[in-house]
Each structure stands twice: as C-alpha cells, then as structure tokens.
Amino acid sequence: MGRIERVLLVLVALFALEAFASPSVHAQTGDSDQSIVAGQRVGTAYVGMSVAALLQILGEPTRRIGSARPTYVWTYPGGEIIVAVASNRVWSVGIGWASGYTGTQLYATASGLTVGASLLDVDAQLGKPNAVWSGRQSAIRCYNSGIAIGYFKSGSWSGRVFQIMVFHPVAFKSVNACASIWR
C-alpha cells in the first residue's frame, strides 16, 4: 500500500470515527417514527423514562441547564429537543425553534402540528386550551391531553408556534401549573 492510500485510509477511519462519536440527534434517536404524541413522547423520548435511558437513546446533550431539576437540550439543524427532568425521570419532552430554523421540523403530531404552525392550526387541531400563561412576548397554551404549545405574541413570528412540549396528562387548573412545564 502506497503513502497516498495509507493517508486516505487514515482519513476515512477518522471520518468514520467522528461520525460514530457524534451522530446527529436524528441518528441517535433512530427515529423512523418522528411523532409527537400528547401525554407520551416525542420520537423515542418518553415522559417518565429514566435519565439513563434517555441519555442512552439521545447521547450527551448539547447543553444542560440547572442542577436540582435540570433541563437537557439537544440541538439539531434549526431546532432543539428539550427535556425537563425531576427525580431522575423525564418530566416533559418537546421540540423547539432554534436559531437558523429552516422551516422543516423532524417531529410533528399525527395531524401535522409542529414548530412554525399558526395559532389557527393549533385551534383547529387542539381546540380550546385548559390553561393559558401569558408573558410579554410569548404565551403557553396547556391542554389536559398532555401537550403544551408555546407561541410568540409579537415580532415576525407573531401567532406562530415556537415550542411544543409533551407531559403526563394532568388537569391544569391554574396558570402557574401551565407555566411550570417550561420551568
């Protein structure tokens, strides 16, 4: 084997090692099923699963926020998978808009609801929310089915969904309970 072939072999081996060492979130999840299911899951990340199982599926997060009740974030082109944890279990899991949003999301509900959808789409598919938390620039709609929708109230994305979170179905009777999903 000549010098050029050895160099090419080393480069191919390094490229393969890098590809296996840091696969994309999509590759890590093995998500041929990219469904958002209210009260249950986003892709293969389930509400109630252990953090150890979650990390085995998704790999190391891009970032971790907090320590006592952490939130893990995995970034993929134009989006994020966001997981809130309590007592070493997944409390909520969702998708969110990220800088560089391409207009395409990997994950959606069976009816096609995803980041970037309009509030008209949300209303048509989910109906009236059980609780609403409203801030200055954004708001959250919570539904007893176990799904929460975050949307912008102003700016170029006004009336558009920027985040969808799934949580264990609970009857949200207060605005504070709804807001706690985002912690």
C-alpha positions, 0 to 999 in steps of 0.5 A, spaced: 500 500 500 502 506 497 503 513 502 497 516 498 492 510 500 495 509 507 493 517 508 486 516 505 485 510 509 487 514 515 482 519 513 476 515 512 477 511 519 477 518 522 471 520 518 468 514 520 470 515 527 467 522 528 461 520 525 460 514 530 462 519 536 457 524 534 451 522 530 446 527 529 440 527 534 436 524 528 441 518 528 441 517 535 434 517 536 433 512 530 427 515 529 423 512 523 417 514 527 418 522 528 411 523 532 409 527 537 404 524 541 400 528 547 401 525 554 407 520 551 413 522 547 416 525 542 420 520 537 423 515 542 423 520 548 418 518 553 415 522 559 417 518 565 423 514 562 429 514 566 435 519 565 439 513 563 435 511 558 434 517 555 441 519 555 442 512 552 437 513 546 439 521 545 447 521 547 450 527 551 446 533 550 448 539 547 447 543 553 444 542 560 441 547 564 440 547 572 442 542 577 436 540 582 431 539 576 435 540 570 433 541 563 437 537 557 437 540 550 439 537 544 440 541 538 439 539 531 439 543 524 434 549 526 431 546 532 432 543 539 429 537 543 428 539 550 427 535 556 425 537 563 427 532 568 425 531 576 427 525 580 431 522 575 425 521 570 423 525 564 418 530 566 416 533 559 419 532 552 418 537 546 421 540 540 423 547 539 425 553 534 432 554 534 436 559 531 437 558 523 430 554 523 429 552 516 422 551 516 422 543 516 421 540 523 423 532 524 417 531 529 410 533 528 403 530 531 399 525 527 395 531 524 401 535 522 402 540 528 409 542 529 414 548 530 412 554 525 404 552 525 399 558 526 395 559 532 389 557 527 392 550 526 393 549 533 385 551 534 383 547 529 387 541 531 387 542 539 381 546 540 380 550 546 386 550 551 385 548 559 390 553 561 393 559 558 400 563 561 401 569 558 408 573 558 410 579 554 412 576 548 410 569 548 404 565 551 403 557 553 397 554 551 396 547 556 391 542 554 389 536 559 391 531 553 398 532 555 401 537 550 403 544 551 404 549 545 408 555 546 407 561 541 410 568 540 405 574 541 409 579 537 415 580 532 415 576 525 413 570 528 407 573 531 401 567 532 406 562 530 408 556 534 415 556 537 415 550 542 411 544 543 412 540 549 409 533 551 407 531 559 403 526 563 396 528 562 394 532 568 388 537 569 391 544 569 387 548 573 391 554 574 396 558 570 402 557 574 401 549 573 401 551 565 407 555 566 411 550 570 412 545 564 417 550 561 420 551 568 
